[in-house]
Amino acid sequence: MTLDFPTSQRIDIQLLNSGGEILTKWSENHAFTQEGGTLLINPREQIIYDETIATRELQPGKVYAVEVFFPKYPELRVRQKFMTAP
């Protein structure tokens, strides 16, 4: 699979509340250049991005979701729900 990117941004991460509202967006705290690039993923290979996102908006005992995606490729998106510790 070949993915082309118009800027240096490859992924984005969003923290959402139980209603689907965005609380925090990873890309808001990062600067990206206009330098494009191409990512080639061969069969049985994987790409790992080791990133973090601010969690100060979280409250104990509530359900949230984190969503990770390639902004240029909306079909390549994953969302995982979780509950914070009480």
DAPE-V156244 format. One record per residue. RES is the residue in one small letter. OMEGA is omega in whole degrees, -180 to 180 (* if undefined). Layout:
res | omega
RES | OMEGA
RES | OMEGA
//
This chain:
res | omega
m | 178
t | 178
l | 178
d | -177
f | -179
p | -180
t | 178
s | 176
q | 178
r | -177
i | 168
d | -179
i | 178
q | 172
l | -175
l | 174
n | -175
s | 177
g | 179
g | 178
e | -180
i | 177
l | -178
t | 178
k | -177
w | -175
s | 180
e | -179
n | -178
h | 176
a | -180
f | 178
t | 178
q | 179
e | 179
g | 180
g | -180
t | 177
l | 180
l | 179
i | -180
n | 176
p | 180
r | 174
e | 177
q | 177
i | -179
i | 174
y | -179
d | -175
e | 176
t | 178
i | -179
a | -179
t | -177
r | 179
e | -175
l | 176
q | -179
p | 175
g | -180
k | 179
v | 177
y | 175
a | 172
v | -178
e | 179
v | -177
f | 170
f | -176
p | -179
k | -176
y | -176
p | 179
e | 178
l | -173
r | 176
v | 179
r | 180
q | 176
k | 176
f | 177
m | 178
t | -180
a | 179
p | *
//
